[in-house]
Amino acid sequence: MAPSLDFSEWFPKDARKGTPVVVTMENPNYSVVEIDGPDAAFRPVDKDRGKNAKQFTWVLLLKAHRAVGCLAWVATVLWALLGTVKKRLIFQQGVAMESDKAGKGRLLFMFIRGFLALSLGILAFELVAHLNGWHFRRPNLHIPQTSEIQGWFHLVYISWLAFRADYIAPPIQALSGFCVVLFLIQSLDRLVLCLGCFWIKYKKTKPRVKGEPFNPEDVEASGYEYPKVLVQIPMCNEREVYEQSISAVCQIDWPKDRFLIQVLDDSDDESIECLIRAEVTKWSQKGINIVYRHRLVRTGYKAGNLKSAMNCDYVKDYEFVAIFDADFQPNPDFLKQTVPHFKDNPELGLVQARWAFVNKDENLLTRLQNINLCFHFEVEQQVNGVFLNFFGFNGTAGVWRIKALEESGGWLERTTVEDMDIAVRAHLDGWKFIFLNDVKVICEVPESYEAYRKQQHRWHSGPMQLFRLCLPAIVTSKISVWRKANLILLFFLLRKLILPFYSFTLFCIILPLTMFVPEAELPMWVICYVPVFMSFLNILPAPKSFPFIVPYLLFENTMSVTKFNAMVSGLFQLGSSYEWIVTKKAGRSSESDLIAAAERESKTIAHPQLHRGASESELSELNRLKEHQVASPPVKKINKIYRKELCLAFLLLTASIRSLLSAQGVHFYFLLFQGVSFLLVGLDLIGEQMS
């Protein structure tokens, strides 16, 4: 029999709702009645008070007013939501577009509307069958006799149930079982990493330098103790951050004759190139040993830029190289905290510092990124560094021994993750790595979803592309078997391939399908308990972000679409696997940066000759560019839509409605909130907008 749809038992009969209202009649012939709620007048009353028709009229008017207000509020919210959806779909950039672009938006809107109509049609089919009492499950499913069939619709539904149970449910169950096993293995890996981090905290284990490598009292006399360090700043069209990055690196506390700064500019915008060149000239006139390099042939992205810089003749005079991306601002004591670890440790090839984010509290997107990256550095990088002496180089905020780079083959242009590539090859050659969790370098995280999405696509397609290229070298290398197993099974397969695969397949495909195929239902602990526990572990390194644990869980499942697509693209060498787009930056500055800038300004006022950092022609050109930048009108911010996320949003929301027929409470709430998160991301309503 079909379950009853009478919900009257859910509400206590004697419960009182609303705010007590006192209704006073102007006519003295009527009494004063206290009404506790809209139904209060219809409850039994004392005989001496009696019932009054006018009292009923007031109560009905009160109920009608509340109903109209509620309906008006719901209608307003729905109308605003539909208007936002229509505006985002038809006008993809938030402004009136040309007819061809608007036409494309309407076609996409029609496609999504058709997809939604199809999903609702299937849902209506199930709903009609449910109301007629035809909702069967194994083992109660039976094919009724001909006399029991109540028409052709009943026959079609019975045939559908038999086909669903015999041919659709088994493969879904097999795939879900496989994904659950992968989910448990990956969760166990995360748990082991967290236990390792707790052990490090308990034992207070961290890399330490023996003795005092430098004499702070007499810097000039002990200058010979300072090794020569090359500092590289690769950048490409970094208008927002070039100035603060160059300024921070130029103020590193290190003997000026013992380090050289290379500004490696790959910009294709002549105005930005002129600005960076003028900034380098300014610091050069202040006595900083800094050079500007601009490639004529810009191939290989960042790897090609670094490779070209390492081919300079003067590089052979330097022992170490520190790398900072354009938005990174190291502290003045960065080299003094990292370079001493190389002393008396000839097998050490890399010292990696941790990232700190100046804009982590800017919006919800940056807060969620901070949770992920805090876990990556404090748990993954620290544990692998302490117990394995190996981890993936983060591409910046690290110091390499130049000998290790050269013996490992140098920078190669074969992937978009040149940092991971050189780290794997150096590990295969026997070099060891150290991660310094206490040394932090300020940087930015993307504030717009579009920039974050492109960054994640590169970070997840590159490792799969690298895995294809490095697998033969890993198998034939001379490192131990367990290190080979760690590289292949954990570093590449489990954390780069399995994680996006099961996350997307299990929670975005199989789960909504099980609502329409209840024979393949997922257990509660897979949907709720284990994901919540793992999210709790992920958020421990950032305890201030604990209120965002639910949005974090939902957003990670939403990002699995992009990560899965990137993983497949890199694994099978598809068109977008070698795509490199520079992450858009906002140029945020911390309070310490602003204070340091004020101090530098006061110093330059005291020493006006330091202003002459560039020639007259360069200064005039710089002023002209700045005036043009101020006079130019503000750029319209762009709103985009993401089709995959929108389609999955409608699928999950439809599946959540279908779950109500099976009385699956947790499934309904999970699908509902997950569908809403996909909808917000698909309409680009999270984070700032790109300009």
ZIFEN-V111433 format. One record per residue. N is the residue number from 1. RES is the residue in three letters. SS is DSSP state (H for helix, E for strand, - for the rest). D_FIRST is the distance of its C-alpha to the first C-alpha in Angstrom with 2 decimals. Layout:
# ZIFEN-V111433
{{N/RES/SS/D_FIRST} {N/RES/SS/D_FIRST}}
This chain:
# ZIFEN-V111433
{{1/MET/-/0.00} {2/ALA/-/3.76} {3/PRO/-/6.39} {4/SER/-/8.81} {5/LEU/-/11.89} {6/ASP/-/14.23} {7/PHE/-/16.95} {8/SER/H/19.26} {9/GLU/H/18.91} {10/TRP/H/20.47} {11/PHE/-/23.77} {12/PRO/-/26.03} {13/LYS/-/26.88} {14/ASP/-/30.56} {15/ALA/-/31.05} {16/ARG/-/33.89} {17/LYS/-/34.13} {18/GLY/-/37.01} {19/THR/-/40.76} {20/PRO/-/42.40} {21/VAL/E/44.13} {22/VAL/E/47.00} {23/VAL/E/47.42} {24/THR/-/50.93} {25/MET/-/51.84} {26/GLU/-/55.32} {27/ASN/-/55.73} {28/PRO/-/56.99} {29/ASN/-/55.29} {30/TYR/-/51.90} {31/SER/-/50.98} {32/VAL/-/49.93} {33/VAL/E/46.22} {34/GLU/E/44.74} {35/ILE/E/41.33} {36/ASP/-/39.40} {37/GLY/-/36.71} {38/PRO/-/35.40} {39/ASP/-/33.45} {40/ALA/H/36.22} {41/ALA/H/37.74} {42/PHE/H/34.64} {43/ARG/-/34.59} {44/PRO/-/36.51} {45/VAL/-/40.23} {46/ASP/-/43.25} {47/LYS/-/44.57} {48/ASP/-/47.99} {49/ARG/-/46.72} {50/GLY/-/44.79} {51/LYS/-/42.73} {52/ASN/-/44.35} {53/ALA/H/43.20} {54/LYS/H/45.11} {55/GLN/H/43.36} {56/PHE/H/40.01} {57/THR/H/41.54} {58/TRP/H/42.59} {59/VAL/H/39.17} {60/LEU/H/37.54} {61/LEU/H/40.19} {62/LEU/H/39.54} {63/LYS/H/35.79} {64/ALA/H/36.56} {65/HIS/H/39.12} {66/ARG/H/36.78} {67/ALA/H/34.03} {68/VAL/H/36.63} {69/GLY/H/38.06} {70/CYS/H/34.76} {71/LEU/H/33.93} {72/ALA/H/37.49} {73/TRP/H/37.31} {74/VAL/H/34.09} {75/ALA/H/35.60} {76/THR/H/38.84} {77/VAL/H/37.26} {78/LEU/H/35.21} {79/TRP/H/38.29} {80/ALA/H/40.49} {81/LEU/H/38.14} {82/LEU/H/37.94} {83/GLY/H/41.69} {84/THR/H/42.29} {85/VAL/H/40.15} {86/LYS/H/41.90} {87/LYS/H/45.28} {88/ARG/H/44.78} {89/LEU/H/43.55} {90/ILE/H/46.14} {91/PHE/-/49.02} {92/GLN/-/48.66} {93/GLN/-/51.79} {94/GLY/-/51.32} {95/VAL/-/54.13} {96/ALA/-/54.64} {97/MET/-/54.99} {98/GLU/-/56.60} {99/SER/H/54.79} {100/ASP/H/54.00} {101/LYS/H/52.35} {102/ALA/H/50.47} {103/GLY/H/49.32} {104/LYS/H/48.02} {105/GLY/H/46.10} {106/ARG/H/44.53} {107/LEU/H/43.59} {108/LEU/H/41.89} {109/PHE/H/40.11} {110/MET/H/38.89} {111/PHE/H/37.71} {112/ILE/H/35.68} {113/ARG/H/34.30} {114/GLY/H/33.28} {115/PHE/H/31.69} {116/LEU/H/29.71} {117/ALA/H/28.69} {118/LEU/H/27.46} {119/SER/H/25.38} {120/LEU/H/23.91} {121/GLY/H/23.22} {122/ILE/H/21.15} {123/LEU/H/19.34} {124/ALA/H/18.75} {125/PHE/H/17.40} {126/GLU/H/14.73} {127/LEU/H/14.08} {128/VAL/H/13.71} {129/ALA/H/11.24} {130/HIS/H/9.20} {131/LEU/H/9.57} {132/ASN/-/8.65} {133/GLY/-/5.12} {134/TRP/-/7.39} {135/HIS/-/7.66} {136/PHE/-/8.64} {137/ARG/-/11.45} {138/ARG/-/14.21} {139/PRO/-/14.53} {140/ASN/-/11.10} {141/LEU/-/12.18} {142/HIS/-/13.51} {143/ILE/-/15.34} {144/PRO/-/14.30} {145/GLN/-/17.26} {146/THR/H/19.15} {147/SER/H/18.16} {148/GLU/H/14.41} {149/ILE/-/15.15} {150/GLN/-/14.82} {151/GLY/-/17.86} {152/TRP/H/19.69} {153/PHE/H/17.52} {154/HIS/H/14.51} {155/LEU/H/17.13} {156/VAL/H/18.51} {157/TYR/H/15.34} {158/ILE/H/14.69} {159/SER/H/18.40} {160/TRP/H/18.28} {161/LEU/H/15.71} {162/ALA/H/17.95} {163/PHE/H/21.05} {164/ARG/H/19.89} {165/ALA/H/19.10} {166/ASP/H/22.30} {167/TYR/H/24.84} {168/ILE/H/24.07} {169/ALA/H/22.62} {170/PRO/H/25.52} {171/PRO/H/28.38} {172/ILE/H/26.75} {173/GLN/H/26.27} {174/ALA/H/29.88} {175/LEU/H/31.26} {176/SER/H/29.44} {177/GLY/H/30.72} {178/PHE/H/34.20} {179/CYS/H/34.11} {180/VAL/H/32.93} {181/VAL/H/35.91} {182/LEU/H/38.25} {183/PHE/H/36.81} {184/LEU/H/37.57} {185/ILE/H/41.03} {186/GLN/H/41.91} {187/SER/H/40.68} {188/LEU/H/42.84} {189/ASP/H/45.77} {190/ARG/H/45.35} {191/LEU/H/45.21} {192/VAL/H/48.39} {193/LEU/H/50.15} {194/CYS/H/49.29} {195/LEU/H/50.58} {196/GLY/H/53.73} {197/CYS/H/54.18} {198/PHE/H/53.85} {199/TRP/H/56.45} {200/ILE/H/58.79} {201/LYS/H/58.46} {202/TYR/H/59.05} {203/LYS/H/62.08} {204/LYS/-/63.29} {205/THR/-/63.86} {206/LYS/-/65.17} {207/PRO/-/67.95} {208/ARG/-/71.31} {209/VAL/-/74.76} {210/LYS/-/77.66} {211/GLY/-/80.50} {212/GLU/-/81.56} {213/PRO/-/81.71} {214/PHE/-/83.44} {215/ASN/-/86.12} {216/PRO/-/85.01} {217/GLU/-/88.51} {218/ASP/-/90.40} {219/VAL/-/88.24} {220/GLU/-/91.18} {221/ALA/-/92.83} {222/SER/-/89.70} {223/GLY/H/88.72} {224/TYR/H/89.36} {225/GLU/H/86.42} {226/TYR/-/83.96} {227/PRO/-/82.71} {228/LYS/-/82.59} {229/VAL/E/79.12} {230/LEU/E/77.93} {231/VAL/E/75.30} {232/GLN/E/73.30} {233/ILE/E/71.25} {234/PRO/E/69.46} {235/MET/E/68.22} {236/CYS/-/67.32} {237/ASN/-/67.35} {238/GLU/-/66.79} {239/ARG/-/68.26} {240/GLU/-/66.31} {241/VAL/-/67.12} {242/TYR/H/70.30} {243/GLU/H/72.64} {244/GLN/H/70.95} {245/SER/H/70.35} {246/ILE/H/73.98} {247/SER/H/75.18} {248/ALA/H/73.19} {249/VAL/H/74.37} {250/CYS/H/77.96} {251/GLN/-/77.99} {252/ILE/-/77.09} {253/ASP/-/79.56} {254/TRP/-/81.36} {255/PRO/-/85.00} {256/LYS/H/85.41} {257/ASP/H/87.40} {258/ARG/H/84.76} {259/PHE/E/81.81} {260/LEU/E/81.22} {261/ILE/E/78.42} {262/GLN/E/77.22} {263/VAL/E/75.31} {264/LEU/E/73.61} {265/ASP/E/72.74} {266/ASP/-/70.80} {267/SER/-/70.41} {268/ASP/-/70.74} {269/ASP/-/71.37} {270/GLU/H/75.12} {271/SER/H/74.81} {272/ILE/H/72.74} {273/GLU/H/75.16} {274/CYS/H/78.07} {275/LEU/H/76.47} {276/ILE/H/75.77} {277/ARG/H/79.26} {278/ALA/H/80.83} {279/GLU/H/78.84} {280/VAL/H/80.00} {281/THR/H/83.58} {282/LYS/H/83.45} {283/TRP/H/82.47} {284/SER/H/84.96} {285/GLN/H/87.76} {286/LYS/-/86.68} {287/GLY/-/87.59} {288/ILE/-/84.19} {289/ASN/-/84.28} {290/ILE/E/81.70} {291/VAL/E/81.53} {292/TYR/E/79.48} {293/ARG/E/78.20} {294/HIS/E/76.66} {295/ARG/-/75.79} {296/LEU/-/76.84} {297/VAL/-/74.40} {298/ARG/-/70.99} {299/THR/-/69.11} {300/GLY/-/66.67} {301/TYR/H/65.36} {302/LYS/H/65.90} {303/ALA/H/66.81} {304/GLY/H/69.51} {305/ASN/H/70.82} {306/LEU/H/71.16} {307/LYS/H/72.64} {308/SER/H/75.25} {309/ALA/H/76.23} {310/MET/H/76.64} {311/ASN/-/79.10} {312/CYS/-/81.67} {313/ASP/H/84.91} {314/TYR/H/85.00} {315/VAL/H/81.63} {316/LYS/H/83.41} {317/ASP/H/85.18} {318/TYR/-/81.93} {319/GLU/-/80.08} {320/PHE/E/76.69} {321/VAL/E/74.55} {322/ALA/E/72.12} {323/ILE/E/69.51} {324/PHE/-/67.95} {325/ASP/-/65.75} {326/ALA/-/66.78} {327/ASP/-/64.57} {328/PHE/-/65.58} {329/GLN/E/68.09} {330/PRO/-/69.48} {331/ASN/-/71.28} {332/PRO/-/75.06} {333/ASP/-/74.86} {334/PHE/H/72.32} {335/LEU/H/74.84} {336/LYS/H/76.32} {337/GLN/H/72.90} {338/THR/H/71.98} {339/VAL/H/75.16} {340/PRO/H/76.56} {341/HIS/H/73.73} {342/PHE/H/75.37} {343/LYS/-/78.59} {344/ASP/-/79.30} {345/ASN/-/75.98} {346/PRO/-/76.89} {347/GLU/-/73.50} {348/LEU/E/71.68} {349/GLY/E/70.78} {350/LEU/E/68.47} {351/VAL/E/67.97} {352/GLN/E/64.86} {353/ALA/E/64.39} {354/ARG/E/61.23} {355/TRP/E/60.12} {356/ALA/E/59.82} {357/PHE/E/58.36} {358/VAL/-/60.17} {359/ASN/-/57.24} {360/LYS/-/54.32} {361/ASP/-/53.44} {362/GLU/-/53.91} {363/ASN/-/50.23} {364/LEU/H/46.76} {365/LEU/H/47.35} {366/THR/H/50.56} {367/ARG/H/48.98} {368/LEU/H/46.26} {369/GLN/H/48.97} {370/ASN/H/51.01} {371/ILE/H/48.23} {372/ASN/H/48.09} {373/LEU/H/51.86} {374/CYS/H/52.56} {375/PHE/H/50.35} {376/HIS/H/52.06} {377/PHE/H/55.55} {378/GLU/H/55.27} {379/VAL/H/52.94} {380/GLU/H/53.08} {381/GLN/H/56.71} {382/GLN/H/58.12} {383/VAL/H/56.47} {384/ASN/H/57.39} {385/GLY/H/60.88} {386/VAL/H/61.51} {387/PHE/H/60.06} {388/LEU/H/60.57} {389/ASN/-/63.35} {390/PHE/-/61.31} {391/PHE/-/58.94} {392/GLY/-/58.52} {393/PHE/-/61.31} {394/ASN/-/59.98} {395/GLY/-/62.61} {396/THR/-/64.40} {397/ALA/-/65.75} {398/GLY/E/67.09} {399/VAL/E/70.52} {400/TRP/E/71.27} {401/ARG/E/74.27} {402/ILE/H/75.76} {403/LYS/H/76.73} {404/ALA/H/73.07} {405/LEU/H/72.15} {406/GLU/H/74.98} {407/GLU/H/74.42} {408/SER/-/70.68} {409/GLY/-/71.44} {410/GLY/-/71.37} {411/TRP/-/68.99} {412/LEU/-/67.28} {413/GLU/-/65.77} {414/ARG/-/63.14} {415/THR/-/60.05} {416/THR/-/58.97} {417/VAL/-/58.76} {418/GLU/H/62.44} {419/ASP/H/62.18} {420/MET/H/59.68} {421/ASP/H/61.71} {422/ILE/H/64.95} {423/ALA/H/63.27} {424/VAL/H/61.83} {425/ARG/H/65.18} {426/ALA/H/67.12} {427/HIS/H/64.83} {428/LEU/H/65.44} {429/ASP/-/69.17} {430/GLY/-/69.01} {431/TRP/-/69.27} {432/LYS/E/67.60} {433/PHE/E/65.84} {434/ILE/E/65.76} {435/PHE/E/63.29} {436/LEU/E/64.61} {437/ASN/E/61.80} {438/ASP/E/64.37} {439/VAL/E/66.04} {440/LYS/E/64.14} {441/VAL/E/64.88} {442/ILE/E/63.64} {443/CYS/E/61.76} {444/GLU/-/59.01} {445/VAL/-/55.37} {446/PRO/-/54.09} {447/GLU/-/53.11} {448/SER/E/51.31} {449/TYR/H/48.18} {450/GLU/H/49.96} {451/ALA/H/52.77} {452/TYR/H/50.46} {453/ARG/H/48.32} {454/LYS/H/51.47} {455/GLN/H/52.76} {456/GLN/H/49.61} {457/HIS/H/49.61} {458/ARG/H/53.16} {459/TRP/H/52.48} {460/HIS/H/49.62} {461/SER/H/50.99} {462/GLY/H/54.43} {463/PRO/H/53.50} {464/MET/H/51.72} {465/GLN/H/54.73} {466/LEU/H/56.99} {467/PHE/H/54.99} {468/ARG/H/55.68} {469/LEU/H/59.36} {470/CYS/H/59.85} {471/LEU/H/57.94} {472/PRO/H/60.98} {473/ALA/H/63.27} {474/ILE/H/60.98} {475/VAL/H/60.76} {476/THR/H/64.55} {477/SER/-/65.61} {478/LYS/-/67.56} {479/ILE/-/65.29} {480/SER/-/63.54} {481/VAL/H/60.40} {482/TRP/H/58.26} {483/ARG/H/59.45} {484/LYS/H/58.50} {485/ALA/H/55.04} {486/ASN/H/54.74} {487/LEU/H/55.72} {488/ILE/H/53.49} {489/LEU/H/50.36} {490/LEU/H/50.25} {491/PHE/H/52.41} {492/PHE/H/51.28} {493/LEU/H/48.09} {494/LEU/H/46.07} {495/ARG/H/47.17} {496/LYS/H/47.84} {497/LEU/H/45.46} {498/ILE/H/42.48} {499/LEU/H/41.86} {500/PRO/H/41.30} {501/PHE/H/39.47} {502/TYR/H/36.68} {503/SER/H/36.50} {504/PHE/H/35.89} {505/THR/H/33.74} {506/LEU/H/31.48} {507/PHE/H/30.94} {508/CYS/H/31.45} {509/ILE/H/29.95} {510/ILE/H/27.66} {511/LEU/H/25.88} {512/PRO/H/24.75} {513/LEU/H/23.87} {514/THR/H/21.50} {515/MET/H/19.39} {516/PHE/H/18.86} {517/VAL/-/18.90} {518/PRO/H/16.83} {519/GLU/H/17.92} {520/ALA/H/21.36} {521/GLU/-/20.65} {522/LEU/-/23.89} {523/PRO/-/24.44} {524/MET/H/25.13} {525/TRP/H/28.79} {526/VAL/H/29.49} {527/ILE/H/28.18} {528/CYS/H/29.60} {529/TYR/H/31.81} {530/VAL/H/34.26} {531/PRO/H/34.85} {532/VAL/H/35.56} {533/PHE/H/37.90} {534/MET/H/39.72} {535/SER/H/40.11} {536/PHE/H/41.58} {537/LEU/H/44.08} {538/ASN/H/44.98} {539/ILE/H/45.75} {540/LEU/H/47.97} {541/PRO/H/51.18} {542/ALA/H/50.67} {543/PRO/H/49.65} {544/LYS/H/50.37} {545/SER/H/47.50} {546/PHE/H/44.88} {547/PRO/H/43.34} {548/PHE/H/42.54} {549/ILE/H/40.48} {550/VAL/H/37.18} {551/PRO/H/38.89} {552/TYR/H/40.66} {553/LEU/H/37.52} {554/LEU/H/35.97} {555/PHE/H/39.31} {556/GLU/H/39.90} {557/ASN/H/36.65} {558/THR/H/37.74} {559/MET/H/41.16} {560/SER/H/39.72} {561/VAL/H/39.56} {562/THR/H/43.33} {563/LYS/H/44.11} {564/PHE/H/42.09} {565/ASN/H/43.77} {566/ALA/H/47.16} {567/MET/H/46.62} {568/VAL/H/45.84} {569/SER/H/48.78} {570/GLY/H/51.18} {571/LEU/H/50.00} {572/PHE/-/50.39} {573/GLN/-/53.36} {574/LEU/-/51.78} {575/GLY/H/53.70} {576/SER/H/52.86} {577/SER/H/53.58} {578/TYR/H/57.22} {579/GLU/-/56.65} {580/TRP/-/58.45} {581/ILE/-/58.15} {582/VAL/-/60.02} {583/THR/-/57.74} {584/LYS/-/58.45} {585/LYS/-/60.05} {586/ALA/-/60.74} {587/GLY/-/63.90} {588/ARG/-/62.81} {589/SER/-/65.40} {590/SER/-/65.01} {591/GLU/H/67.15} {592/SER/H/69.45} {593/ASP/H/69.95} {594/LEU/H/70.97} {595/ILE/H/73.39} {596/ALA/H/74.89} {597/ALA/H/75.28} {598/ALA/H/77.11} {599/GLU/H/79.39} {600/ARG/H/80.16} {601/GLU/H/80.96} {602/SER/H/83.39} {603/LYS/H/85.04} {604/THR/H/85.53} {605/ILE/H/87.13} {606/ALA/H/89.50} {607/HIS/-/90.27} {608/PRO/H/90.36} {609/GLN/H/91.73} {610/LEU/H/88.34} {611/HIS/H/87.02} {612/ARG/-/89.04} {613/GLY/-/86.39} {614/ALA/-/86.60} {615/SER/-/89.30} {616/GLU/H/90.08} {617/SER/H/88.44} {618/GLU/H/85.27} {619/LEU/H/85.15} {620/SER/H/85.62} {621/GLU/H/82.93} {622/LEU/H/80.57} {623/ASN/H/81.27} {624/ARG/H/80.76} {625/LEU/H/77.34} {626/LYS/H/76.26} {627/GLU/H/77.45} {628/HIS/H/75.58} {629/GLN/H/72.42} {630/VAL/H/72.73} {631/ALA/H/73.55} {632/SER/-/70.68} {633/PRO/-/67.74} {634/PRO/-/64.49} {635/VAL/-/62.10} {636/LYS/-/58.79} {637/LYS/-/55.87} {638/ILE/E/53.38} {639/ASN/-/49.62} {640/LYS/-/47.76} {641/ILE/-/44.24} {642/TYR/-/42.61} {643/ARG/H/40.34} {644/LYS/H/38.60} {645/GLU/H/37.65} {646/LEU/H/36.42} {647/CYS/H/34.22} {648/LEU/H/32.70} {649/ALA/H/32.25} {650/PHE/H/30.11} {651/LEU/H/28.14} {652/LEU/H/27.47} {653/LEU/H/26.66} {654/THR/H/24.14} {655/ALA/H/22.57} {656/SER/H/22.50} {657/ILE/H/20.49} {658/ARG/H/18.04} {659/SER/H/17.81} {660/LEU/H/16.47} {661/LEU/H/13.07} {662/SER/-/13.02} {663/ALA/-/14.56} {664/GLN/-/17.72} {665/GLY/H/20.42} {666/VAL/H/23.54} {667/HIS/H/22.69} {668/PHE/H/22.30} {669/TYR/H/25.64} {670/PHE/H/27.45} {671/LEU/H/26.47} {672/LEU/H/27.28} {673/PHE/H/30.67} {674/GLN/H/31.50} {675/GLY/H/30.83} {676/VAL/H/33.06} {677/SER/H/35.76} {678/PHE/H/35.73} {679/LEU/H/36.04} {680/LEU/H/39.00} {681/VAL/H/40.71} {682/GLY/H/40.09} {683/LEU/-/41.74} {684/ASP/-/44.56} {685/LEU/-/43.94} {686/ILE/-/44.81} {687/GLY/E/48.44} {688/GLU/E/51.53} {689/GLN/-/52.16} {690/MET/E/54.64} {691/SER/-/57.92}}
